Amino acid sequence: MKLLICLFLLAMPAVASAAETAAIESAPVLSQTEKSIFQFLDDWALAWHNQALNAYLGFYAKDFTPENGLSLAQWRAQRQQRLLAANFVQIQMIAPQITRLHGENATVQFVQKYRSNQLQDQTLKTLQLIREQGRWKILRESTAPIS
């Protein structure tokens, strides 16, 4: 997300037209909480991209519930195997949106493009977040095919 914003800013002309100014001014102002959620997403994706297993797993809540009936231990073993087996991992989040924000809980949804030497796909990802000790963590995640 930061990279896209930086590229957008670099591509802007020195003097913006009225239409460009109106578009920029009409962009929503993010709260500190929303900014912290988007920063969390960037950091999570970077840890995944860097294949930093411990950092990546650290983004998940202590009460994380895996999809498909896996136990937490099975899910961790599966993630370790998949993450470390890949020669590279590329993650792109398209149009992330906070669809629910209430106190210490949030839900985020985005289109995820994943690419490695072993797999390439595009899915709709939903993350249910919870704040633990002042930091956002993933409590649940679900992936759905895009039709």
VMD Tcl script that builds the backbone (N, CA, C; Angstrom):
set m [mol new atoms 441]
animate dup $m
set s [atomselect $m all]
$s set {name element resname resid chain x y z} {
  {N N MET 1 A 0.824 -1.177 0.000}
  {CA C MET 1 A 0.000 0.000 0.000}
  {C C MET 1 A 0.875 1.249 0.000}
  {N N LYS 2 A 1.947 1.248 0.829}
  {CA C LYS 2 A 2.844 2.395 0.876}
  {C C LYS 2 A 3.478 2.631 -0.481}
  {N N LEU 3 A 3.906 1.540 -1.132}
  {CA C LEU 3 A 4.562 1.657 -2.419}
  {C C LEU 3 A 3.620 2.266 -3.440}
  {N N LEU 4 A 2.360 1.824 -3.450}
  {CA C LEU 4 A 1.397 2.379 -4.393}
  {C C LEU 4 A 1.185 3.862 -4.146}
  {N N ILE 5 A 1.090 4.256 -2.889}
  {CA C ILE 5 A 0.906 5.667 -2.564}
  {C C ILE 5 A 2.120 6.462 -3.005}
  {N N CYS 6 A 3.315 5.936 -2.741}
  {CA C CYS 6 A 4.540 6.634 -3.138}
  {C C CYS 6 A 4.612 6.771 -4.648}
  {N N LEU 7 A 4.289 5.694 -5.380}
  {CA C LEU 7 A 4.321 5.766 -6.835}
  {C C LEU 7 A 3.302 6.768 -7.345}
  {N N PHE 8 A 2.126 6.810 -6.722}
  {CA C PHE 8 A 1.102 7.766 -7.113}
  {C C PHE 8 A 1.609 9.189 -6.909}
  {N N LEU 9 A 2.223 9.436 -5.768}
  {CA C LEU 9 A 2.713 10.778 -5.476}
  {C C LEU 9 A 3.836 11.175 -6.415}
  {N N LEU 10 A 4.705 10.236 -6.767}
  {CA C LEU 10 A 5.795 10.545 -7.684}
  {C C LEU 10 A 5.274 10.853 -9.085}
  {N N ALA 11 A 4.148 10.245 -9.450}
  {CA C ALA 11 A 3.605 10.433 -10.788}
  {C C ALA 11 A 2.770 11.708 -10.908}
  {N N MET 12 A 2.482 12.360 -9.792}
  {CA C MET 12 A 1.659 13.563 -9.830}
  {C C MET 12 A 2.444 14.731 -10.412}
  {N N PRO 13 A 1.797 15.551 -11.226}
  {CA C PRO 13 A 2.477 16.738 -11.744}
  {C C PRO 13 A 2.715 17.740 -10.620}
  {N N ALA 14 A 3.634 18.678 -10.862}
  {CA C ALA 14 A 3.962 19.675 -9.846}
  {C C ALA 14 A 2.748 20.530 -9.501}
  {N N VAL 15 A 1.894 20.796 -10.479}
  {CA C VAL 15 A 0.680 21.573 -10.242}
  {C C VAL 15 A -0.506 20.702 -10.624}
  {N N ALA 16 A -1.387 20.474 -9.660}
  {CA C ALA 16 A -2.537 19.611 -9.905}
  {C C ALA 16 A -3.681 20.422 -10.495}
  {N N SER 17 A -4.428 19.793 -11.406}
  {CA C SER 17 A -5.605 20.446 -11.966}
  {C C SER 17 A -6.707 20.483 -10.916}
  {N N ALA 18 A -7.752 21.237 -11.178}
  {CA C ALA 18 A -8.871 21.324 -10.237}
  {C C ALA 18 A -9.507 19.957 -10.024}
  {N N ALA 19 A -9.642 19.190 -11.104}
  {CA C ALA 19 A -10.238 17.858 -10.993}
  {C C ALA 19 A -9.366 16.954 -10.129}
  {N N GLU 20 A -8.044 17.035 -10.337}
  {CA C GLU 20 A -7.136 16.222 -9.531}
  {C C GLU 20 A -7.191 16.646 -8.073}
  {N N THR 21 A -7.231 17.946 -7.837}
  {CA C THR 21 A -7.303 18.454 -6.472}
  {C C THR 21 A -8.592 18.006 -5.802}
  {N N ALA 22 A -9.704 18.072 -6.532}
  {CA C ALA 22 A -10.992 17.646 -5.979}
  {C C ALA 22 A -10.957 16.162 -5.641}
  {N N ALA 23 A -10.344 15.365 -6.505}
  {CA C ALA 23 A -10.262 13.923 -6.252}
  {C C ALA 23 A -9.443 13.650 -5.000}
  {N N ILE 24 A -8.340 14.375 -4.841}
  {CA C ILE 24 A -7.491 14.191 -3.663}
  {C C ILE 24 A -8.224 14.652 -2.414}
  {N N GLU 25 A -8.896 15.801 -2.499}
  {CA C GLU 25 A -9.589 16.345 -1.337}
  {C C GLU 25 A -10.794 15.512 -0.940}
  {N N SER 26 A -11.390 14.782 -1.892}
  {CA C SER 26 A -12.563 13.977 -1.561}
  {C C SER 26 A -12.184 12.605 -1.007}
  {N N ALA 27 A -10.897 12.281 -1.010}
  {CA C ALA 27 A -10.461 11.005 -0.444}
  {C C ALA 27 A -10.766 11.001 1.052}
  {N N PRO 28 A -11.213 9.856 1.571}
  {CA C PRO 28 A -11.563 9.818 2.994}
  {C C PRO 28 A -10.330 10.021 3.879}
  {N N VAL 29 A -10.543 10.685 4.984}
  {CA C VAL 29 A -9.485 10.872 5.967}
  {C C VAL 29 A -9.526 9.663 6.892}
  {N N LEU 30 A -8.393 9.009 7.042}
  {CA C LEU 30 A -8.340 7.807 7.860}
  {C C LEU 30 A -8.074 8.155 9.318}
  {N N SER 31 A -8.743 7.453 10.205}
  {CA C SER 31 A -8.481 7.606 11.634}
  {C C SER 31 A -7.166 6.906 11.969}
  {N N GLN 32 A -6.642 7.164 13.146}
  {CA C GLN 32 A -5.416 6.488 13.587}
  {C C GLN 32 A -5.626 4.980 13.636}
  {N N THR 33 A -6.807 4.550 14.048}
  {CA C THR 33 A -7.107 3.118 14.107}
  {C C THR 33 A -7.079 2.511 12.713}
  {N N GLU 34 A -7.707 3.187 11.754}
  {CA C GLU 34 A -7.702 2.683 10.379}
  {C C GLU 34 A -6.285 2.641 9.821}
  {N N LYS 35 A -5.506 3.680 10.088}
  {CA C LYS 35 A -4.109 3.699 9.635}
  {C C LYS 35 A -3.340 2.530 10.236}
  {N N SER 36 A -3.590 2.246 11.517}
  {CA C SER 36 A -2.866 1.148 12.168}
  {C C SER 36 A -3.255 -0.201 11.564}
  {N N ILE 37 A -4.501 -0.337 11.134}
  {CA C ILE 37 A -4.937 -1.585 10.491}
  {C C ILE 37 A -4.256 -1.745 9.138}
  {N N PHE 38 A -4.214 -0.679 8.345}
  {CA C PHE 38 A -3.557 -0.770 7.040}
  {C C PHE 38 A -2.053 -1.003 7.194}
  {N N GLN 39 A -1.439 -0.421 8.208}
  {CA C GLN 39 A -0.022 -0.677 8.481}
  {C C GLN 39 A 0.183 -2.142 8.864}
  {N N PHE 40 A -0.724 -2.668 9.677}
  {CA C PHE 40 A -0.682 -4.080 10.058}
  {C C PHE 40 A -0.718 -4.964 8.810}
  {N N LEU 41 A -1.620 -4.661 7.874}
  {CA C LEU 41 A -1.718 -5.449 6.642}
  {C C LEU 41 A -0.419 -5.397 5.849}
  {N N ASP 42 A 0.167 -4.204 5.732}
  {CA C ASP 42 A 1.438 -4.067 5.013}
  {C C ASP 42 A 2.532 -4.905 5.669}
  {N N ASP 43 A 2.609 -4.843 6.993}
  {CA C ASP 43 A 3.647 -5.574 7.724}
  {C C ASP 43 A 3.445 -7.085 7.612}
  {N N TRP 44 A 2.188 -7.540 7.686}
  {CA C TRP 44 A 1.856 -8.961 7.554}
  {C C TRP 44 A 2.266 -9.469 6.168}
  {N N ALA 45 A 1.897 -8.715 5.132}
  {CA C ALA 45 A 2.233 -9.118 3.762}
  {C C ALA 45 A 3.750 -9.127 3.548}
  {N N LEU 46 A 4.455 -8.177 4.146}
  {CA C LEU 46 A 5.911 -8.124 4.003}
  {C C LEU 46 A 6.573 -9.328 4.674}
  {N N ALA 47 A 6.113 -9.696 5.859}
  {CA C ALA 47 A 6.666 -10.877 6.536}
  {C C ALA 47 A 6.420 -12.130 5.695}
  {N N TRP 48 A 5.246 -12.225 5.103}
  {CA C TRP 48 A 4.907 -13.361 4.242}
  {C C TRP 48 A 5.811 -13.359 3.012}
  {N N HIS 49 A 5.922 -12.204 2.361}
  {CA C HIS 49 A 6.772 -12.062 1.177}
  {C C HIS 49 A 8.225 -12.432 1.487}
  {N N ASN 50 A 8.714 -11.994 2.644}
  {CA C ASN 50 A 10.100 -12.280 3.043}
  {C C ASN 50 A 10.288 -13.699 3.553}
  {N N GLN 51 A 9.210 -14.452 3.646}
  {CA C GLN 51 A 9.227 -15.828 4.125}
  {C C GLN 51 A 9.851 -15.916 5.521}
  {N N ALA 52 A 9.560 -14.889 6.315}
  {CA C ALA 52 A 10.042 -14.816 7.698}
  {C C ALA 52 A 9.008 -15.529 8.571}
  {N N LEU 53 A 9.192 -16.821 8.745}
  {CA C LEU 53 A 8.184 -17.675 9.372}
  {C C LEU 53 A 7.739 -17.172 10.740}
  {N N ASN 54 A 8.669 -16.928 11.647}
  {CA C ASN 54 A 8.283 -16.508 12.998}
  {C C ASN 54 A 7.577 -15.159 12.991}
  {N N ALA 55 A 8.064 -14.228 12.184}
  {CA C ALA 55 A 7.403 -12.919 12.090}
  {C C ALA 55 A 6.002 -13.087 11.514}
  {N N TYR 56 A 5.880 -13.894 10.460}
  {CA C TYR 56 A 4.584 -14.140 9.822}
  {C C TYR 56 A 3.597 -14.753 10.817}
  {N N LEU 57 A 4.013 -15.790 11.516}
  {CA C LEU 57 A 3.129 -16.441 12.486}
  {C C LEU 57 A 2.789 -15.510 13.647}
  {N N GLY 58 A 3.654 -14.558 13.934}
  {CA C GLY 58 A 3.416 -13.600 15.000}
  {C C GLY 58 A 2.263 -12.642 14.728}
  {N N PHE 59 A 1.775 -12.602 13.496}
  {CA C PHE 59 A 0.639 -11.745 13.153}
  {C C PHE 59 A -0.700 -12.402 13.490}
  {N N TYR 60 A -0.659 -13.642 13.954}
  {CA C TYR 60 A -1.878 -14.381 14.268}
  {C C TYR 60 A -2.118 -14.393 15.778}
  {N N ALA 61 A -3.386 -14.239 16.164}
  {CA C ALA 61 A -3.781 -14.184 17.573}
  {C C ALA 61 A -3.528 -15.523 18.259}
  {N N LYS 62 A -3.362 -15.452 19.568}
  {CA C LYS 62 A -3.153 -16.691 20.327}
  {C C LYS 62 A -4.372 -17.601 20.229}
  {N N ASP 63 A -5.562 -17.033 19.980}
  {CA C ASP 63 A -6.793 -17.815 19.833}
  {C C ASP 63 A -7.198 -17.972 18.365}
  {N N PHE 64 A -6.238 -17.853 17.441}
  {CA C PHE 64 A -6.528 -17.983 16.016}
  {C C PHE 64 A -7.204 -19.323 15.732}
  {N N THR 65 A -8.263 -19.270 14.927}
  {CA C THR 65 A -8.994 -20.472 14.528}
  {C C THR 65 A -8.791 -20.692 13.035}
  {N N PRO 66 A -8.048 -21.735 12.649}
  {CA C PRO 66 A -7.812 -21.999 11.223}
  {C C PRO 66 A -9.086 -22.434 10.495}
  {N N GLU 67 A -9.079 -22.243 9.189}
  {CA C GLU 67 A -10.158 -22.722 8.321}
  {C C GLU 67 A -10.061 -24.235 8.166}
  {N N ASN 68 A -11.095 -24.813 7.631}
  {CA C ASN 68 A -11.128 -26.220 7.211}
  {C C ASN 68 A -10.912 -27.218 8.339}
  {N N GLY 69 A -11.203 -26.829 9.580}
  {CA C GLY 69 A -11.153 -27.771 10.687}
  {C C GLY 69 A -9.769 -28.183 11.150}
  {N N LEU 70 A -8.732 -27.512 10.669}
  {CA C LEU 70 A -7.381 -27.839 11.122}
  {C C LEU 70 A -7.187 -27.375 12.565}
  {N N SER 71 A -6.383 -28.114 13.310}
  {CA C SER 71 A -5.983 -27.631 14.630}
  {C C SER 71 A -4.940 -26.536 14.417}
  {N N LEU 72 A -4.684 -25.756 15.443}
  {CA C LEU 72 A -3.680 -24.699 15.332}
  {C C LEU 72 A -2.306 -25.295 15.030}
  {N N ALA 73 A -1.971 -26.410 15.658}
  {CA C ALA 73 A -0.675 -27.065 15.416}
  {C C ALA 73 A -0.572 -27.555 13.970}
  {N N GLN 74 A -1.653 -28.137 13.444}
  {CA C GLN 74 A -1.653 -28.598 12.050}
  {C C GLN 74 A -1.503 -27.421 11.093}
  {N N TRP 75 A -2.225 -26.340 11.381}
  {CA C TRP 75 A -2.162 -25.157 10.527}
  {C C TRP 75 A -0.749 -24.572 10.522}
  {N N ARG 76 A -0.130 -24.457 11.709}
  {CA C ARG 76 A 1.239 -23.922 11.801}
  {C C ARG 76 A 2.219 -24.790 11.008}
  {N N ALA 77 A 2.090 -26.098 11.119}
  {CA C ALA 77 A 2.976 -27.010 10.378}
  {C C ALA 77 A 2.757 -26.859 8.875}
  {N N GLN 78 A 1.501 -26.735 8.464}
  {CA C GLN 78 A 1.183 -26.544 7.049}
  {C C GLN 78 A 1.759 -25.226 6.536}
  {N N ARG 79 A 1.594 -24.148 7.301}
  {CA C ARG 79 A 2.121 -22.841 6.898}
  {C C ARG 79 A 3.643 -22.896 6.791}
  {N N GLN 80 A 4.289 -23.534 7.756}
  {CA C GLN 80 A 5.747 -23.642 7.728}
  {C C GLN 80 A 6.202 -24.383 6.476}
  {N N GLN 81 A 5.565 -25.506 6.187}
  {CA C GLN 81 A 5.944 -26.299 5.018}
  {C C GLN 81 A 5.755 -25.498 3.739}
  {N N ARG 82 A 4.610 -24.845 3.591}
  {CA C ARG 82 A 4.323 -24.090 2.364}
  {C C ARG 82 A 5.216 -22.863 2.219}
  {N N LEU 83 A 5.423 -22.171 3.315}
  {CA C LEU 83 A 6.204 -20.937 3.259}
  {C C LEU 83 A 7.668 -21.216 2.940}
  {N N LEU 84 A 8.223 -22.224 3.583}
  {CA C LEU 84 A 9.646 -22.495 3.405}
  {C C LEU 84 A 9.948 -23.296 2.141}
  {N N ALA 85 A 8.943 -23.973 1.577}
  {CA C ALA 85 A 9.159 -24.749 0.356}
  {C C ALA 85 A 9.225 -23.859 -0.886}
  {N N ALA 86 A 8.625 -22.693 -0.821}
  {CA C ALA 86 A 8.593 -21.799 -1.984}
  {C C ALA 86 A 9.945 -21.112 -2.173}
  {N N ASN 87 A 10.340 -20.955 -3.436}
  {CA C ASN 87 A 11.563 -20.208 -3.739}
  {C C ASN 87 A 11.344 -18.711 -3.571}
  {N N PHE 88 A 10.117 -18.267 -3.801}
  {CA C PHE 88 A 9.753 -16.859 -3.624}
  {C C PHE 88 A 8.262 -16.783 -3.355}
  {N N VAL 89 A 7.844 -15.690 -2.745}
  {CA C VAL 89 A 6.426 -15.434 -2.475}
  {C C VAL 89 A 6.147 -13.984 -2.819}
  {N N GLN 90 A 5.112 -13.768 -3.613}
  {CA C GLN 90 A 4.660 -12.415 -3.926}
  {C C GLN 90 A 3.204 -12.293 -3.505}
  {N N ILE 91 A 2.907 -11.239 -2.770}
  {CA C ILE 91 A 1.555 -10.980 -2.280}
  {C C ILE 91 A 1.145 -9.593 -2.735}
  {N N GLN 92 A -0.045 -9.492 -3.274}
  {CA C GLN 92 A -0.595 -8.184 -3.619}
  {C C GLN 92 A -2.006 -8.103 -3.055}
  {N N MET 93 A -2.281 -7.043 -2.307}
  {CA C MET 93 A -3.619 -6.799 -1.776}
  {C C MET 93 A -4.256 -5.707 -2.622}
  {N N ILE 94 A -5.410 -6.011 -3.179}
  {CA C ILE 94 A -6.101 -5.052 -4.038}
  {C C ILE 94 A -7.344 -4.548 -3.313}
  {N N ALA 95 A -7.468 -3.246 -3.231}
  {CA C ALA 95 A -8.634 -2.566 -2.656}
  {C C ALA 95 A -8.991 -3.060 -1.257}
  {N N PRO 96 A -8.032 -3.040 -0.321}
  {CA C PRO 96 A -8.399 -3.449 1.040}
  {C C PRO 96 A -9.414 -2.478 1.635}
  {N N GLN 97 A -10.424 -3.045 2.278}
  {CA C GLN 97 A -11.476 -2.238 2.899}
  {C C GLN 97 A -11.739 -2.745 4.305}
  {N N ILE 98 A -11.870 -1.818 5.222}
  {CA C ILE 98 A -12.285 -2.172 6.572}
  {C C ILE 98 A -13.806 -2.217 6.527}
  {N N THR 99 A -14.358 -3.418 6.618}
  {CA C THR 99 A -15.808 -3.570 6.482}
  {C C THR 99 A -16.516 -3.506 7.823}
  {N N ARG 100 A -15.767 -3.657 8.904}
  {CA C ARG 100 A -16.343 -3.561 10.244}
  {C C ARG 100 A -15.247 -3.118 11.192}
  {N N LEU 101 A -15.567 -2.152 12.030}
  {CA C LEU 101 A -14.622 -1.680 13.037}
  {C C LEU 101 A -15.420 -1.356 14.283}
  {N N HIS 102 A -15.159 -2.124 15.337}
  {CA C HIS 102 A -15.893 -1.918 16.580}
  {C C HIS 102 A -14.947 -2.194 17.745}
  {N N GLY 103 A -14.513 -1.134 18.394}
  {CA C GLY 103 A -13.634 -1.285 19.549}
  {C C GLY 103 A -12.343 -1.999 19.209}
  {N N GLU 104 A -12.148 -3.153 19.811}
  {CA C GLU 104 A -10.914 -3.926 19.641}
  {C C GLU 104 A -11.026 -4.973 18.534}
  {N N ASN 105 A -12.077 -4.893 17.720}
  {CA C ASN 105 A -12.312 -5.859 16.644}
  {C C ASN 105 A -12.487 -5.140 15.317}
  {N N ALA 106 A -12.001 -5.773 14.260}
  {CA C ALA 106 A -12.160 -5.217 12.919}
  {C C ALA 106 A -12.234 -6.365 11.923}
  {N N THR 107 A -12.873 -6.100 10.804}
  {CA C THR 107 A -12.901 -7.048 9.693}
  {C C THR 107 A -12.397 -6.313 8.460}
  {N N VAL 108 A -11.485 -6.956 7.754}
  {CA C VAL 108 A -10.885 -6.377 6.556}
  {C C VAL 108 A -11.087 -7.351 5.411}
  {N N GLN 109 A -11.395 -6.805 4.244}
  {CA C GLN 109 A -11.601 -7.648 3.070}
  {C C GLN 109 A -10.844 -7.049 1.891}
  {N N PHE 110 A -10.254 -7.921 1.068}
  {CA C PHE 110 A -9.515 -7.466 -0.101}
  {C C PHE 110 A -9.348 -8.617 -1.081}
  {N N VAL 111 A -9.008 -8.272 -2.307}
  {CA C VAL 111 A -8.632 -9.279 -3.293}
  {C C VAL 111 A -7.142 -9.530 -3.096}
  {N N GLN 112 A -6.806 -10.792 -2.956}
  {CA C GLN 112 A -5.406 -11.167 -2.745}
  {C C GLN 112 A -4.881 -11.885 -3.979}
  {N N LYS 113 A -3.796 -11.353 -4.523}
  {CA C LYS 113 A -3.074 -12.044 -5.593}
  {C C LYS 113 A -1.843 -12.668 -4.959}
  {N N TYR 114 A -1.734 -13.970 -5.096}
  {CA C TYR 114 A -0.615 -14.719 -4.528}
  {C C TYR 114 A 0.136 -15.377 -5.672}
  {N N ARG 115 A 1.453 -15.318 -5.591}
  {CA C ARG 115 A 2.267 -15.963 -6.615}
  {C C ARG 115 A 3.536 -16.489 -5.967}
  {N N SER 116 A 3.851 -17.737 -6.273}
  {CA C SER 116 A 5.129 -18.335 -5.890}
  {C C SER 116 A 5.535 -19.252 -7.034}
  {N N ASN 117 A 6.674 -19.913 -6.878}
  {CA C ASN 117 A 7.081 -20.860 -7.913}
  {C C ASN 117 A 6.191 -22.102 -7.907}
  {N N GLN 118 A 5.354 -22.267 -6.866}
  {CA C GLN 118 A 4.514 -23.452 -6.744}
  {C C GLN 118 A 3.034 -23.203 -7.011}
  {N N LEU 119 A 2.596 -21.958 -6.877}
  {CA C LEU 119 A 1.166 -21.671 -6.975}
  {C C LEU 119 A 0.953 -20.221 -7.375}
  {N N GLN 120 A -0.111 -20.007 -8.127}
  {CA C GLN 120 A -0.532 -18.649 -8.466}
  {C C GLN 120 A -2.047 -18.622 -8.385}
  {N N ASP 121 A -2.603 -17.692 -7.581}
  {CA C ASP 121 A -4.054 -17.586 -7.521}
  {C C ASP 121 A -4.484 -16.184 -7.117}
  {N N GLN 122 A -5.774 -15.967 -7.279}
  {CA C GLN 122 A -6.395 -14.698 -6.909}
  {C C GLN 122 A -7.682 -15.043 -6.179}
  {N N THR 123 A -7.811 -14.559 -4.937}
  {CA C THR 123 A -8.954 -14.915 -4.105}
  {C C THR 123 A -9.477 -13.685 -3.364}
  {N N LEU 124 A -10.650 -13.843 -2.804}
  {CA C LEU 124 A -11.202 -12.827 -1.914}
  {C C LEU 124 A -10.833 -13.237 -0.494}
  {N N LYS 125 A -10.076 -12.400 0.189}
  {CA C LYS 125 A -9.585 -12.708 1.537}
  {C C LYS 125 A -10.334 -11.845 2.541}
  {N N THR 126 A -10.766 -12.470 3.626}
  {CA C THR 126 A -11.391 -11.764 4.736}
  {C C THR 126 A -10.603 -12.083 5.997}
  {N N LEU 127 A -10.192 -11.041 6.700}
  {CA C LEU 127 A -9.466 -11.194 7.957}
  {C C LEU 127 A -10.289 -10.595 9.084}
  {N N GLN 128 A -10.502 -11.372 10.120}
  {CA C GLN 128 A -11.111 -10.847 11.343}
  {C C GLN 128 A -9.964 -10.560 12.295}
  {N N LEU 129 A -9.863 -9.305 12.699}
  {CA C LEU 129 A -8.758 -8.866 13.539}
  {C C LEU 129 A -9.231 -8.594 14.960}
  {N N ILE 130 A -8.307 -8.766 15.888}
  {CA C ILE 130 A -8.546 -8.426 17.285}
  {C C ILE 130 A -7.290 -7.732 17.791}
  {N N ARG 131 A -7.482 -6.788 18.686}
  {CA C ARG 131 A -6.325 -6.111 19.252}
  {C C ARG 131 A -5.920 -6.846 20.530}
  {N N GLU 132 A -4.674 -7.332 20.541}
  {CA C GLU 132 A -4.105 -8.015 21.703}
  {C C GLU 132 A -2.928 -7.197 22.194}
  {N N GLN 133 A -2.973 -6.782 23.429}
  {CA C GLN 133 A -1.894 -5.999 24.037}
  {C C GLN 133 A -1.489 -4.823 23.143}
  {N N GLY 134 A -2.514 -4.145 22.598}
  {CA C GLY 134 A -2.287 -2.946 21.801}
  {C C GLY 134 A -1.886 -3.184 20.356}
  {N N ARG 135 A -1.827 -4.449 19.920}
  {CA C ARG 135 A -1.418 -4.750 18.543}
  {C C ARG 135 A -2.499 -5.561 17.847}
  {N N TRP 136 A -2.730 -5.262 16.572}
  {CA C TRP 136 A -3.696 -6.025 15.794}
  {C C TRP 136 A -3.148 -7.414 15.520}
  {N N LYS 137 A -4.029 -8.403 15.580}
  {CA C LYS 137 A -3.687 -9.801 15.281}
  {C C LYS 137 A -4.839 -10.407 14.482}
  {N N ILE 138 A -4.535 -11.430 13.706}
  {CA C ILE 138 A -5.555 -12.126 12.922}
  {C C ILE 138 A -6.185 -13.204 13.795}
  {N N LEU 139 A -7.482 -13.083 14.012}
  {CA C LEU 139 A -8.225 -14.055 14.809}
  {C C LEU 139 A -8.767 -15.170 13.920}
  {N N ARG 140 A -9.249 -14.785 12.740}
  {CA C ARG 140 A -9.748 -15.740 11.744}
  {C C ARG 140 A -9.437 -15.192 10.363}
  {N N GLU 141 A -9.239 -16.105 9.426}
  {CA C GLU 141 A -9.095 -15.681 8.034}
  {C C GLU 141 A -9.840 -16.661 7.162}
  {N N SER 142 A -10.436 -16.125 6.117}
  {CA C SER 142 A -11.133 -16.991 5.171}
  {C C SER 142 A -10.788 -16.545 3.762}
  {N N THR 143 A -10.817 -17.507 2.882}
  {CA C THR 143 A -10.485 -17.275 1.487}
  {C C THR 143 A -11.607 -17.841 0.636}
  {N N ALA 144 A -12.056 -17.053 -0.326}
  {CA C ALA 144 A -13.124 -17.501 -1.222}
  {C C ALA 144 A -12.680 -17.282 -2.662}
  {N N PRO 145 A -13.080 -18.185 -3.547}
  {CA C PRO 145 A -12.734 -17.991 -4.957}
  {C C PRO 145 A -13.444 -16.761 -5.518}
  {N N ILE 146 A -12.827 -16.163 -6.495}
  {CA C ILE 146 A -13.440 -15.029 -7.190}
  {C C ILE 146 A -14.068 -15.573 -8.459}
  {N N SER 147 A -15.354 -15.312 -8.614}
  {CA C SER 147 A -16.037 -15.857 -9.798}
  {C C SER 147 A -15.951 -14.923 -10.970}
}
mol reanalyze $m
mol bondsrecalc $m
mol representation Tube
mol addrep $m
